[in-house]
């Protein structure tokens, strides 16, 4: 058997074949409706960061105008969201940006983005699990229950023991616990997972609504003046540049809709439901972010939030409702849990798609005969994520999720333009308006965000993609389904 010619690296999966594969369902169970998809998007988008990121962006960059920053970030994400909606409706397959790139830009680009998404979801899941562990340990401590410190920290962390001495951690077992619980739920079935996620999202939105409703009467309108504080002489510190810098900072608060598209093969009517899920979750999250930031900056002057580790707690102290503190803690725990669920769902579906295309071993696309889920892939990522969150200092790798998401967004926007030329007559239940204008704006906005990231983040991405190149050359390139069928 001879090596494939270089042109095979850019061989594309036909749109009609992809559509037929999606119509079959690919042995994954099609049970998700539009509102379940919206809930998945909200579950991945609104995390605990809402309760801290808002105060940071207001105090350091935008002041009360942070609500404008949320709108600007939503518009930037909206460009990519519109492109995702068109692609998800046309290509009802699992895999998100990986699958779309395979059809529009070719196998090599698809491998790059698929390998990139694997790291994005894995590191993101581990980071969320560690955060969940630390916050739950803190809440339990306030209730008089203290976990052994060395069993709630990685070996690279130093903890204080009960006798006041210091020691290195052993393993972060609470984070492993939540990863295993969520993975077991995902193996059990997408319907059960979606139901649990819907309950968690309902609690999370109820907490946000409670803060807004009960906080409104105690707003001091003087806190909104000046609405856009004058620039302090440094780019990004208030003024118009501060509003823009804050928009860049909170841009990543909206990226959860990428995970919605990984569930396209489990949507009942993907051509109709996927655009609703993607754009609906983006719109509802924007309303929640803007409303929350409006109340927060009205309750407390933005300058008082500078250096405040718990700005929401400070704001709630202005109201006569101490029970809101407990509600916010519940909202944060729910936020971590729902984000972890959707991230673990997304990474398993990307691996499932890459395996079905022959780029990864077939074990990753085996479906459980009863639950109809890629259970071996779920188990693989349960073990991988557990190792990461138990033993590694995940905080150092957190920025990888940002650059990975932006790269995926940019390629989906580019793929929308390509598919308009290569498959102009393919049925599109949803079409991005304005021709190539919105996809181009999406590419530009994502590229600007990527360029603003630090050199170390870029280096990590390059190293990871180099490792992926070796794996592709050694396995995927030779075993690709498209390569075998072309011979």
N, C-alpha and C positions, 0 to 999 in steps of 0.2 A: 504494500500500500504506500503510495507516494504522498508527500506532503501536499497540502492544499496550496494553490497559488496565492500570492499576496492579495489578489483581489477578493479572495474568500473572506478575508478579514472584514470586509465591508458588505458581505452578503446580507441581504435583508429578508426578514420574514414577510411573506405576502400578506396584504391587508385582508384579502378574502379568506385565506387560510386561518388567519387569526380570528376572524369573525365566526367561522365555522367552529373552531375550537371553543370559542366563548359560548356559542349557542349550545354546544354539548354540555357545558357546565364543567367539563374537565374533572368530573367525579367529585368536585366540591359541591356542597349542598347550597342551592340558591334559596335563601330564606330571608334575606335582609330587605326591608322596605326603605322608603326615603327617609322617614323620621329616625329609623335606627341608624342610618348612615349619618344623618345630622348629629345624632348623639355621639357616634364614634368620633366625628370631627371635633365636637365640643370637648369630648373626653380627652383627646390628645392635645387640644389647643389651650384650654384653660387649666393651668396647673397652679401649684403653690406660688409660682413666680408673680402672679397677679398681686398677691398681698405684700410683696416686697419690691418688685420691679417698678411699680408705679411710684412709690415714694422715692426711690433712688433717682429715677429719670426726672422727677419733679424737682428735687432738691439740688441736683448737680447740673441739670441741663436746661430744662424748659419752664420751670415754675408751673403756674396754673395752666399754661398752654400745653401741658403734657397731653391733655385730651386731644389737641390738634395733632400731636405726634402720633397718637394711636390711629387717628383717621388717615394720616399720611402713610403710615406703615400698612394699614389695611388696603389702601389704594395700590401700593406697590405689590402686596401679596395678591391683590385682586387680579392684576395682569396675569400672573402665573396661574391663579385659580381658574380664570376663564379658559386658559389653554388646557389645563388639566381636565376641565369639564368636557371640552370638545373631544379630547383624546379618550377619556374614560367612556364616553358614550359610543364612540366608534369602535373601540377595542376593549370589549368587556372581559378582560383577562386579569388575573392576579399579577402582581409584579410591579405595578406603578411605573415610575420613570424608566425602569429597566426594560419592561415590555414595550413601552412606547418607543424607546430608542432603538430597540432591535428592529422594529418595523420601519422606522423612518431614517435612521442614521447608520445602521449596520451592526454586525456582530461585535466588532472590537469596541465601539462606543458603548454598546449595551453591556458588555462585560465590565468596562470601566465604571459605569454608573451603578451596575448591580453590585460590584465589589465595594464600591464607595458606600452604597446604602446599607450593606451588611455592617460595616463599621459604624455608620451613623446610628443605626438602630441599636446595635449591641452596646456601644458606649453610652448612648442616651438611656437605655434601659438600666444599665448598671448604675449610672449616676442618679437616676430617679430612685432606684432601690436603696442606695446609700442614704439619700435624703429622707426617704420614708423611714428608714431605720432610726436615724438620728432624731427625727421629730417625734416618732412614737415613743422612743426611749425617754425623751424629755417629758412628754405628757404623762407617761407611766410614773416617772420620778415625782412629778407634782401630785400624783395620786398616792404616793407612799410606796410605790413598787420600783425598786432599783435593779436594773439588769447588771450582771457582771461586766464591768467596763472593758475587760480584755476580750470578751466574746461579742462585743459590739463595735469593734474597731479592727482595721487591717494591721498587718505586721509592720507597716510603714508609719503608723500613727503612734504617738505616745499618749497614754491615758494616766489619770490620777486614780490610785486605788483608795480604798476606804481608810487605810492608815496614813494617807497623805503621801506615800511614796509614788514614784513614777515607774511605768513599765510599758513595754511595747505591746500593742494589741496582738491577738492571736488570729481571729477571724470575725468578720461582721456577720454573725449568724442571723440576726433579725432580717437583714436584707436578703439573705438566702431563703428565709422562710417565705417572704412575700413573693419572691420570684417563683418559687415552687408552687405556691397556692394559685397564683395567676396562670402559670403554665398548665396546671392540672385543669383549670377552668376552660382554657382554650382547647385542650385536648378533648374535653367533654363535648364541645360543640360550639359552633358560631352562634347558634340561637341562644343558648344559655349565656354565653359570654356577652352578647348584645343586651340581654335582659339585665344582667348584673350591671353592665356599664350604664344602661339607661337609669337605673336606680341611683347609682353614684352621681351621675350627671345632674339628676333632679335635685339631690341633696346639695350639690355644689352650687347650682344656680339659685336655690332657695336661700343659701347663706349669703350669696352676693346680693340678692334682692333684699334681704333683711337689712344688710348694712346700708344699702341705698335708701330704702324706705324709712328706716328708723333714724338715719343720719340726716336726712333732708331738713327737718325742722331746726336743727342745731347748727346749720351752716352760717358762717359769718361772711357776708358778701365782701367785706373789706379784704378778706384773704385772696380775692381774685384780682386785686389791684397792686401792682400792674399785672395785667393778664400775661403779657410777654415781657418779662423783666429785661432791662437794658443789658446789652452785652458787656462783660467785665474786661474786655480787651484781649481775651483768648478765644479762639474759634471753638465753638461748642459749649461755651459757658454762658448760657442765656442768649437773648436776642434770637433772631431768625436762625442763625447757625446752631443755637442750642436746641431749638425745636427740631431741626433736621438731625442733629446728633442723637437726640432722644428717640426719634423715629427709627434710626439705625439700630439703637440699643434694643428697642422693644420689637423690632422686626421679627425676631425669632419667636416671639410670643404667639405668632399666627401660623406657624408652619405645620400645625397638626393636620391640615386637610390633605397633605401628602399621604398620610396613613390611610385616609378614606379610600383613595384610589387603589390601594393594595387589595381591597375587599371587593373589587369590581366583579370577580368571578363568583361571588356569593350574593350578589344583588339580584332580586327577582326580575327587575326590568332595568338593566344598567343604562340603557340609552336615555331613559327618562329619570331614573332615580339618582344616578351618579352626579349630574349637575346640581340637583336639588341638595344632595348631601354635602357637596363641596362648597357651593356658593351659600347655601343656607347656614352651614356651620360658621363660615367666615362672617356673614352678616350678623348673626346672633352674638358671636364672640366680640365683634366690634362694638355692638350696643352695650354689652356687659362691661367691656374695658372702659369705654367713654363714660358711662354712668358711674362706675366705681371711682374713676379718677376725678370726676366732677365733685363727688361727695367728699372724697379724701382731702383734696386740696381746699375745699370749702370749710371743712371742720378744723383743719390745722394749717397754719401758714407754712408754705413750702420750705422756708428757710429753717424752720424748727425741725424739719425732717432730716436735715443734713447730719449724717453720722448716726442716725437713729436706727438701731438694729430691728426695731419692730414698729414702723410708722403707723401701721393699721391699729395696733394696740393703743398707741398714743392718741390717735384720732377717736377711737371708741371711748376713751376716758373722758372726752368732752361731753358725751351723752350720758344720761342716767340709766343706761342699760348694761350693767356688768355681764349679763348673760351672753351678750354679743361676743365677748372674748372667747367663751367656750364654743360658740357657733363658728367663729373664724377658725379655731383649731380643728374642728370637725371638717370644715371646708378644705383646709390645707391637706389633711390626711386623705380625704376623698380625691382631691386634686392629684396627689402623687399616685394613688391607686389606679385611677382611670387612665392617666398618661402611661403608666407602666403596662397596663393591659393592652392598649392600642399599639404601643411600640413593639411589644412581643408578638402581637398579631401581625404587624407589618413586616417584621424581619422574617418570620416564618413563610409568609406568602412570597416574598422576593426569592428566597432560597428554593421554594417549591417551583417557581417559574423557571429559574435558572437550571434546575435539575431536569425538568421536563424538556428543556431545549438541549439537553445533553452536555451543558457546560459544567455541571457538577454531577457527582455520582447519583445513580437512580434511587438510592435509599432515601434521598431527601424529598422525593415526590411520591412516596408510598402513602396511600390513604388508609386510614383505619376503617375496617369493614363495617363497623357499627356507627361510629361517630362521624364518619366522612370528613375527617380533618387530617392534615399532614402531621400526624402525631410524632413520628420519628424526628422530624425537623423541630417540632416544639420541644421534644426532649433534648435534642442537641443544643438548642439555644438556652434551654433551662440550665443545663450544665455549664455552658460557656459563660452566660451572664452571671451565674452564681459564683463561678471562680473569679470573674472580674470584680464583682462587688464585694466579695469576701476578703480578697487578698491584695488588691491593687489600690493605689491612691487615685481614684477615678477623677478627682477634681482637676488633675493636670491634663486630662484628655478631653475635658468638656468642650473645648472650642472646636474639636473635630466635627461635632454634630452641626455646627453652624455652617462651615464651609461645605460640608457634604450636602446639606439641604439646598444651599444656593446653587451648587453645581447641578443638582437634579432639576431644580426649577428652570435653570437656563437651558438645559438640553430639551426639556419638555416644550418650552416656548419655541426653540429652534425646530423641533420636530413638527410642531403645528404648521409652520411655514413650509417645510419640506413636503408634508403630506398634502398640502393644498396643491402642490405642483405635480407630485407623483401619483396621487389618487384623487383628482378633482371631482370625480363623479361618485365617489364612495358615499354611501348614505351617512348623513350627519344629523342626528336628532337635535343636537345643540351646536350652533356655530358661533365662534367668536366674532363679534361685530367689528367693522372697520378694516377688514382685510388684514394686512400684515402689521398694521400700526401697533396694536396691543401686544402681539408677540414680541415685536422689536423693543417696545418699552419694557416688557418683562425681562428680556435679555440684558438690556442696558442697566436696569435697576439692580438686577442680581449681580452683574459684573462689578458695578460700583461698590456694592456691599462686600464682595469677595476681595477686591483690591484693598479695602480699608482694614482687612484683617492682618494680624501680625505675621512676621516671617516664620516664626516657629510653627504656627498653624499650617502654613503652606508646606513647610518641610515635612511635617507629619503626614500630610496628604500625599506628597510625592513618594515618601518611603512606603506608605501603605499600598499605593497604586503600583509601585515597582514590585512589591511582593505579589500582588495580584497578577501582574504580567507574567511572572514566573509560573504561577499556578495555571494560568490560561495556556501558556505555551506547552506546559508539560501534560495537561489533561484536556481542558475545554476545547482547544483549537482542533485537536485530533478526534474528539468524540462528539462534536457538534452534530445535532440532528440534521441541520441544513447541509452540512458537509457530506454526511453519509448519503442523504437522499439525492445529492447532486452527482454522485459518482455512478 
